[in-house]
Amino acid sequence: MIYEKCRDILLKEFELIQNAVIIQENIRLAVTDRQWTVFEENLNAMNGIESKLEEFESEREKLFNVFKTLVHQQIFAENLDAKGRFHILTAYLPEDQRNELTSIYHSLKLESIKLKIANESLAVYVNEIKSTLRDFFDLAFTERGGKMYTKEGTHFSHDMRSMVLNRSF
């Protein structure tokens, strides 16, 4: 029972992470193509995936607690992380079941790493654009002394999230 439940949770998490990788690519394309409605739709979809993953993680934690109770072992130390508890659980399974679960688990981790790298590269891209724009405005408008002002004349921070450029000078 524990094996089947753990397998189902891992497969669902793996599927969600695969969907998240696709959505992350859509987010990247939306940012580069400046399609903000598509960006927002994909961001909402990513938030939905995040909440579902949290639910599955909670289920997996409950499963570890049930397993700990069943085996009555102290090797399930309180300071073990999820990875350690997972490997202790799989150590008690037959070899074929252990191999299947660890294969799914490693695939899940690999997809998670891909997603993390995609997120980091998108963040670097956005930060480079912000830096380039800031440098351009510092060079093009030296009289403003690195400061931006609103149309009312009050100082505006360098946060360029809501900046609109006029296409003609």
N, C-alpha and C positions, 0 to 999 in steps of 0.2 A: 504494500500500500504506500509506504513512504517513498519507495523508488518511483512508482507511477506518478505520485503527486509532485515529487521533485522534478521529474522529467517533464511533466506538463507545464509546470511553472517556468522552467528554463526554456522550453520551446516557445512559450508565449512571450517571454522576455526577448528571446532571440528575434522573433518575428517583429516585435515592436522596435527593437534597435535597427533592424534592417529598414523598416519604414522610416525611422528617424533619419537614417543616412540619406534616403531619397528626398525627404523633406528638407534636410539641410542643404542639399544640392540645389533644390528649388529656391531656397532662401538666398543662396549665393547668387544664383542667376537673377533673381528679382532685384537684388541690390545692385549688381553690375548693370542691369538693364533699366534701373530706376522705375520698376513697376511696384509701387508702394502698396497698392491694394492686394496684389499677389503676395507680397512680402508679409503683410499683416495676416492674410488667410493662412499662410504656411506657419507663421509664428503661433497662431492660435492652435493649429493642428499639432505643433510641437509641444505646446503646453498640455494638450490632451494626452499625448503619449507620455509625457513626464508624470502626470498623475496616475496613469495606468501602471507605469513602472513602479511607482511608489507602492501601489496596492500589491503588486506581485512580490516586491521585496518584503513587505510586511507578512505576506503569506509564507514566504520562504523562512522568515525568522520564526514564525509559529511552528513550522515543520521541524526546524532544528530543535526547538524546545520540546516537541513531542518525542523526537528521536532521543534526546538527552534523557528524558524520563523513561523511555523504554529500555535503554541499555544500562541505566543506573550506573553510569561511569562518571568519574571525576575528571576525565580527560577533556571534557567540555568545560574548560576553564572560562570564567566570566570575561576574561580579557582577550579571548580569541576573537578575531574578526570573522566576517562572513566567509571569507576564503578558507580559513582554518577549520571552521565548523563544517563547511562543505566537504573538505577533504577527509575529515574524521568520519562523516556520514558515509562517504563512498568507500572508505576502508572496510566497512562492515558488509558491503554488498558483494555478491558473486562477481567474478571477473568480467563477464560480458556486460552486466549492468553497470559496473564501475566504469568500464571503458566507454560505454555509450554516454553516461552522464558527464564524465570528464571531457569527452569530445564536444558535447553540446556546450558545456561551461567554457571551454577554451575558445570555441567559435564565438560565443557571446562576448567574451572579453576582447577578442580581436576586433569585432564589429564596434564595440564601445571605444576602443582606441582609435579606430578610423574616424568615428564621429567626433571624438575629442580633437583630433588633428584638424578636421574640417572646420570645427568651431574656432580653433586657434588661428588658422590661416585666414578665415573671414575677418576675425578681429584685427589681425595685422593689416589686412587690406584696408579696412575702414579707418584704422588709425593712421595709415600712410596717406590716405586721401585727406583726412583732417589736417595732418601736418603739412601737406603740400599746399592746401588752401590757405592755411595760416601763414606759411612762408611767402606765398604769392601776395597776399594782402599786405604783409609787412614790407615787401619790396615795392609793390606797386603804389602803395599809399603810405609813404614814409612820414608824411605830416601827421598822421593819426597816432604816431608813436606806439604802435602795437595795440592800440585801443580801438574798440568799436563802439558806436553810439546808436541809440534808437532814434527814430524820427522825431521823438520829443526832446532829444539832446541828452538823455541820461546814458551813463556808461553801461555797456552791454558786455557780458562775460565772453570769454573765448570759446565757449561751448557752441559749436556751429551746427547743432542738430536741426535748428529751425531756420537756417540761413537761406535766403532766396537771392539769387543773383540776377541782375539785369543783363540781358545778353548783348546789349550795345552800350558803348561808353560815350 
